[in-house]
Amino acid sequence: MQAFDVDAIRARFPALSLSQDGRPIVFFDGPGGTQVPQSVIDAVAGYYREANANRSGAFLTSRRTEAIVGDAHAALGDLLGVAGTDITIGPNMTTLTFHISRSIGATLRPGDEVVVSGLDHQANVDPWIAAARDNEAIVRTWEPDLADCTLNLEALDALLSDRTRLVAVGWASNAVGTINPIREIADRVHRAGAWLYVDAVHAAPHLALDALAVDADFVACSVYKFFGPHLGAVYGRPEIMKSLPVYKVRPSHDGFETGTANHEGDAGAAAAVEYLAEIGASYGGAPVESSRRERVLAGMHAIRTYELALYRYLAAGLARLEGVRILGLTADADMDRRTPTAAITIDGVTPHAAAEALGREGIAVWDGDFYATGLIERLGFARDGVLRIGLTHYNTRAEVDRLIDELARISAAAVPAA
Ligand SMILES: Cc1ncc(COP(=O)(O)O)c(C=O)c1O
């Protein structure tokens, strides 16, 4: 098996050679959206050149579109470990979740309960609050332990009852990187007779996902967070999906896929999953002739190993800086429970000022609450938010070194040595 070759990987991403003031731009903004490999760009452009049409027509480009739509579903199924027919594709995770929550909401009765978490992105919180409000259901909140930004299973047990209909939780936190124990959560939720809706948007670029192994009823993700176009996708357990009322127009047979879809995005989505599969064949030890699912799993394991080593390098660099604190899980023994996403604070510097200073130096990071608004409020950073450094598998130690040098300058300017 070939060693993980980050230079070869980077060569596949045209945007990684963008420069600012003569130096390559460093993209640590992955949790907000990743760059895409040339193969994804080619697939999107190729769709326009060779397959552009609406579906179900009796002519060449429409038939090609039909095949591309089918392959996008199959590919996203391979990413999540489910059948392509159980995948719904839509504009983004938020819109899909509002759409499905409206249907689930229509099955709620007054007094039913839904559980949302205080760790999550609001896209897996507010749709459920709205569905509960519209149907006189009650919302319970699973409060995170703010000391390490984790969700505690006993706290969930205390919220579940025979009135619980649905629990919404993230696979991983896009703000602080905590990975949640989805299988254990699913077991508890199912024992209570409820459904589990998992937001895997932040997990998908970093972890090998298996919706069936963790027994989730719904798993939502966003293709633009894992090297593809701006699209969202949701797996829904077929028995549940078939039982739900669908808000759709009469002639449509596409379930929750309302209206004309983003077919060029579908072409890019399949290419993004194929890219991950290629990583698995090149660096994950998967035989080239093995299934796309097997290659994707191997690819995600290779990515995870590389990213965790890079994250440890980043965390060690940040630990050397005066006045810089990483939120969430920081103990060495806890590295397996986090993604390579560091939310930090810097004494005496607002996250926005730090992000601007880094941006001037060609380093892209996000500041704010990243729509994990409830968590950032609970942590006491509602006003200024935090600074988020999001690593992906195309980042390098040299880029981390550049960041640490700049952060050292930024923090030294704010806190002069005594
Ligand atoms: C964890 C998480 N969930 C949900 C979303 C929303 O995804 P989308 O932009 O596809 O609606 C995001 C986007 O940042 C996210 O990070």
The ligand as a Tripos MOL2 file, in Angstrom:
@<TRIPOS>MOLECULE
LIG
   16    16     1     0     0
SMALL
NO_CHARGES

@<TRIPOS>ATOM
      1 C1        -22.8170   20.3850   11.2610 C.3       1 LIG1
      2 C2        -23.5730   21.1230   10.2060 C.ar      1 LIG1
      3 N1        -24.8630   20.8460   10.0370 N.ar      1 LIG1
      4 C3        -25.6060   21.4540    9.1050 C.ar      1 LIG1
      5 C4        -25.0680   22.4120    8.2880 C.ar      1 LIG1
      6 C5        -25.9220   23.0480    7.2510 C.3       1 LIG1
      7 O1        -25.6190   22.4770    6.0420 O.3       1 LIG1
      8 P1        -26.1420   23.1340    4.6820 P.3       1 LIG1
      9 O2        -25.2850   24.3070    4.4090 O.co2     1 LIG1
     10 O3        -25.9610   22.0250    3.6680 O.co2     1 LIG1
     11 O4        -27.5640   23.4820    4.8720 O.co2     1 LIG1
     12 C6        -23.7210   22.7520    8.4310 C.ar      1 LIG1
     13 C7        -23.1190   23.8150    7.6000 C.2       1 LIG1
     14 O5        -22.1820   24.4450    7.9940 O.2       1 LIG1
     15 C8        -22.9530   22.0860    9.4090 C.ar      1 LIG1
     16 O6        -21.6550   22.3540    9.5790 O.3       1 LIG1
@<TRIPOS>BOND
     1     1     2 1
     2     2     3 ar
     3     2    15 ar
     4     3     4 ar
     5     4     5 ar
     6     5     6 1
     7     5    12 ar
     8     6     7 1
     9     7     8 1
    10     8     9 2
    11     8    10 1
    12     8    11 1
    13    12    13 1
    14    12    15 ar
    15    13    14 2
    16    15    16 1
@<TRIPOS>SUBSTRUCTURE
     1 LIG1         1 GROUP 0 **** ****
